């Protein structure tokens, strides 16, 4: 089956820890319609401000951050293992340098709010609610800094409300 259906959030039960080995694409569009995406594996699902939300993090140097910052919405798309090579490529190559989406052969679909990919198993459309840079002095376990931030390029944390879930 190649078509998506919108499902009620109450019927969606993500296994956040099971997704640890399953990469996702974070995708957003600028107001001019240009789209960029990046591969990510860190984040989570939860409740915040009495809303169903996702938590994602993006490093400041990532080109996709410009797109996320210039849009009210973003999508998270999850794929089966057969797309691992494409997702690895999208995580290594910058959209500043080339049309990396075109080189993968993935097909952009357009929801009214955010772009997502036809080949995904699940697409989660979200509305941004919060963004804040992770600050060095907030770490209680200082070992994390040297292990994950040797360049001190701390992520920005985004909290976004889930507005739609599309599944095949």
C-alpha positions as CSV (number, residue, x, y, z in Angstrom):
1,X,0.0,0.0,0.0
2,X,1.4,3.4,-1.0
3,X,-1.1,5.8,0.4
4,X,-1.3,7.5,3.8
5,X,-4.2,7.8,6.1
6,X,-4.6,10.2,8.9
7,X,-4.9,8.4,12.2
8,X,-6.1,9.7,15.6
9,X,-3.3,10.5,18.0
10,X,-4.9,8.2,20.5
11,X,-4.3,5.3,18.1
12,X,-0.6,6.1,17.8
13,X,1.6,4.5,20.4
14,X,5.3,5.2,19.5
15,X,7.9,3.0,21.1
16,X,10.4,5.8,21.7
17,X,13.1,3.4,22.8
18,X,12.4,1.0,19.9
19,X,12.9,4.0,17.5
20,X,16.5,4.4,18.9
21,X,17.8,2.4,15.9
22,X,15.4,3.9,13.4
23,X,16.4,7.2,12.0
24,X,14.0,9.9,11.0
25,X,14.0,12.9,8.7
26,X,13.3,16.4,10.1
27,X,11.9,18.4,7.2
28,X,10.6,22.0,6.9
29,X,10.0,24.5,4.1
30,X,10.9,28.2,4.0
31,X,8.2,30.7,3.1
32,X,9.5,30.7,-0.5
33,X,8.7,27.0,-0.8
34,X,12.2,25.7,-0.7
35,X,12.6,22.5,1.4
36,X,15.4,20.9,3.3
37,X,15.7,17.8,5.4
38,X,18.2,16.2,7.8
39,X,18.5,12.8,9.3
40,X,18.2,12.6,13.1
41,X,18.0,9.9,15.7
42,X,17.7,11.9,19.0
43,X,14.3,13.1,20.3
44,X,11.2,11.9,21.9
45,X,7.5,11.9,22.4
46,X,5.6,13.2,25.4
47,X,3.1,15.5,27.0
48,X,4.0,19.2,27.6
49,X,1.6,22.0,28.4
50,X,-1.2,19.4,28.2
51,X,-0.4,18.8,24.5
52,X,1.0,15.7,22.7
53,X,4.4,16.8,21.6
54,X,7.7,15.7,20.1
55,X,11.1,16.8,21.2
56,X,13.8,17.2,18.6
57,X,17.3,18.7,18.7
58,X,19.2,20.4,15.9
59,X,22.8,21.6,16.0
60,X,23.3,25.3,15.1
61,X,25.4,24.6,11.9
62,X,22.8,22.4,10.3
63,X,21.3,24.0,7.2
64,X,17.9,22.4,8.1
65,X,17.8,24.6,11.2
66,X,17.3,27.7,8.9
67,X,14.2,26.0,7.5
68,X,12.8,24.9,10.8
69,X,13.4,28.4,12.2
70,X,11.6,30.0,9.3
71,X,8.5,27.9,9.5
72,X,5.8,27.3,12.1
73,X,5.6,23.6,11.1
74,X,7.9,20.7,10.5
75,X,7.5,17.0,9.8
76,X,9.2,13.9,11.2
77,X,9.2,11.0,8.9
78,X,10.1,7.4,9.7
79,X,11.2,4.8,7.1
80,X,11.8,1.1,6.9
81,X,15.4,-0.3,6.8
82,X,15.5,-0.3,3.0
83,X,15.9,3.5,3.1
84,X,18.9,3.4,5.4
85,X,21.3,4.3,2.6
86,X,19.3,7.4,1.6
87,X,18.9,8.5,5.2
88,X,22.7,8.1,5.8
89,X,23.3,10.3,2.7
90,X,20.8,12.9,3.8
91,X,22.6,13.1,7.2
92,X,26.1,13.6,5.7
93,X,25.5,16.0,2.8
94,X,24.4,19.6,3.2
95,X,21.5,21.0,1.2
96,X,23.6,24.1,1.0
97,X,25.9,22.3,-1.5
98,X,23.4,20.4,-3.6
99,X,19.8,19.3,-4.0
100,X,20.4,16.3,-1.8
101,X,16.7,15.3,-1.8
102,X,16.7,14.9,-5.6
103,X,19.8,12.7,-5.4
104,X,18.1,10.2,-3.1
105,X,15.0,9.8,-5.3
106,X,12.7,10.4,-2.3
107,X,9.4,12.0,-3.3
108,X,8.3,15.2,-1.5
109,X,4.6,15.3,-0.5
110,X,3.1,18.5,0.7
111,X,0.7,18.7,3.6
112,X,-0.9,22.1,4.1
113,X,1.5,22.7,6.9
114,X,4.8,20.8,6.2
115,X,6.5,18.7,3.6
116,X,7.0,15.0,4.2
117,X,8.1,12.0,2.1
118,X,5.9,9.5,0.1
119,X,8.3,6.6,0.9
120,X,7.9,6.9,4.7
121,X,6.0,4.5,6.8
122,X,4.9,7.3,9.2
123,X,4.8,11.1,8.8
124,X,4.2,13.3,11.9
125,X,3.2,16.9,11.2
126,X,4.0,19.2,14.0
127,X,3.6,22.9,15.0
128,X,6.5,24.5,16.8
129,X,5.8,25.6,20.4
130,X,9.3,26.2,21.9
131,X,12.9,26.5,21.0
132,X,15.9,27.1,23.2
133,X,19.6,26.4,22.9
134,X,21.0,23.8,25.3
135,X,23.5,25.7,27.6
136,X,26.7,24.3,28.9
137,X,26.1,25.4,32.5
138,X,22.8,23.4,32.5
139,X,24.6,20.0,32.3
140,X,24.7,18.1,35.6
141,X,26.7,15.3,34.0
142,X,29.7,17.1,32.6
143,X,31.0,14.0,30.8
144,X,28.2,14.5,28.2
145,X,29.9,17.8,27.1
146,X,33.2,16.2,26.2
147,X,31.6,13.1,24.7
148,X,28.9,14.8,22.5
149,X,30.0,18.4,22.3
150,X,33.8,18.6,21.8
151,X,33.2,21.6,19.5
152,X,30.7,23.2,22.0
153,X,28.1,23.3,19.3
154,X,25.2,22.7,21.6
155,X,21.9,21.6,20.1
156,X,18.8,23.7,20.0
157,X,15.8,21.9,21.6
158,X,12.5,22.2,19.8
159,X,9.2,21.2,21.3
160,X,6.5,20.9,18.7
161,X,2.8,19.9,19.1
162,X,1.7,16.9,17.0
163,X,-1.1,18.2,14.7
164,X,-1.4,15.2,12.4
165,X,-0.1,11.6,12.1
166,X,-0.1,10.0,8.7
167,X,0.5,6.3,8.3
168,X,0.5,3.8,5.5
